[in-house]
Amino acid sequence: LKEALDKIEKHHQELEKEVMERTKELRKAIAELKRLDAQKSQFISIASHELKTPVAAIKGFAELLGKKEISRNKILREKYAKIINEETKRLNNLMSDILDLSRIDIGTLKMNYENVKIPKLMEEIKEQMDVIIKSNSLKSEYKIEQSLPTAKIDKGKTMQILSNLIANAVNYTKKGKITIEAKRKENEILF
């Protein structure tokens, strides 16, 4: 009987050890699921914010094109249609980035570096964002050093970042002006 009880006790200890190991594994899995769920929520928040900026620009310029004084002005009509086209491309790129989540998951976010003239980049930002700024009864001020060098950057992602910062400024500014600046500081370009 003692031998049988010892076997049962040993078997009970092994089962208890296995249950503890499985419990530890489950806790790790639950923690990982919670971490992934938090990342998913953060991603959804960022993605929806990123998508709002080009959609707002497209909507704003499309509304402007509907105004008689603008629809009769060929130069403005072409300018606004070009911006709508650029924002549509940007929106398409954003959606491609969203579909490319596997690269983010493995830590290999693709960057498309190219040589970009910063004053020209800022002129494009101004064209895109001034409509949003002015449609919110705000003023804009651009302080751009014209002697800024050409920089090797991912133009699309840089424009995305700057547009989002400006859109945030518009959302949180009730009156006054938004100042956008690009300048050199030692070996860096500051926006």
PEWO-V595154 format. One record per residue. N is the residue number from 0. RES is the residue in one small letter. PHI is phi as a letter, one per 30 degrees, with the letter a starting at -180 (none if undefined). Layout:
n->[N,N]
res->[RES,RES]
phi->[PHI,PHI]
This chain:
n->[0,1,2,3,4,5,6,7,8,9,10,11,12,13,14,15,16,17,18,19,20,21,22,23,24,25,26,27,28,29,30,31,32,33,34,35,36,37,38,39,40,41,42,43,44,45,46,47,48,49,50,51,52,53,54,55,56,57,58,59,60,61,62,63,64,65,66,67,68,69,70,71,72,73,74,75,76,77,78,79,80,81,82,83,84,85,86,87,88,89,90,91,92,93,94,95,96,97,98,99,100,101,102,103,104,105,106,107,108,109,110,111,112,113,114,115,116,117,118,119,120,121,122,123,124,125,126,127,128,129,130,131,132,133,134,135,136,137,138,139,140,141,142,143,144,145,146,147,148,149,150,151,152,153,154,155,156,157,158,159,160,161,162,163,164,165,166,167,168,169,170,171,172,173,174,175,176,177,178,179,180,181,182,183,184,185,186,187,188,189,190]
res->[l,k,e,a,l,d,k,i,e,k,h,h,q,e,l,e,k,e,v,m,e,r,t,k,e,l,r,k,a,i,a,e,l,k,r,l,d,a,q,k,s,q,f,i,s,i,a,s,h,e,l,k,t,p,v,a,a,i,k,g,f,a,e,l,l,g,k,k,e,i,s,r,n,k,i,l,r,e,k,y,a,k,i,i,n,e,e,t,k,r,l,n,n,l,m,s,d,i,l,d,l,s,r,i,d,i,g,t,l,k,m,n,y,e,n,v,k,i,p,k,l,m,e,e,i,k,e,q,m,d,v,i,i,k,s,n,s,l,k,s,e,y,k,i,e,q,s,l,p,t,a,k,i,d,k,g,k,t,m,q,i,l,s,n,l,i,a,n,a,v,n,y,t,k,k,g,k,i,t,i,e,a,k,r,k,e,n,e,i,l,f]
phi->[none,d,d,d,d,d,d,d,d,d,d,d,d,d,d,d,d,d,d,d,d,d,d,d,d,d,d,d,d,d,d,d,d,d,d,d,d,d,d,d,d,d,d,d,d,d,d,d,d,d,d,d,d,d,d,d,d,d,d,d,d,d,d,d,d,d,d,e,d,d,d,d,c,e,d,d,e,d,d,d,d,d,d,e,d,d,d,d,d,d,d,d,d,d,d,d,d,d,d,c,e,e,d,d,e,c,i,b,d,d,c,c,d,a,d,b,d,d,e,d,e,d,d,d,e,d,e,d,c,d,d,d,d,d,d,c,h,c,c,b,b,c,c,c,d,d,c,d,d,d,b,c,b,d,e,d,d,d,d,d,d,d,d,d,d,d,d,d,d,d,d,c,c,d,a,j,b,c,c,c,b,b,b,c,b,h,c,b,c,c,c]
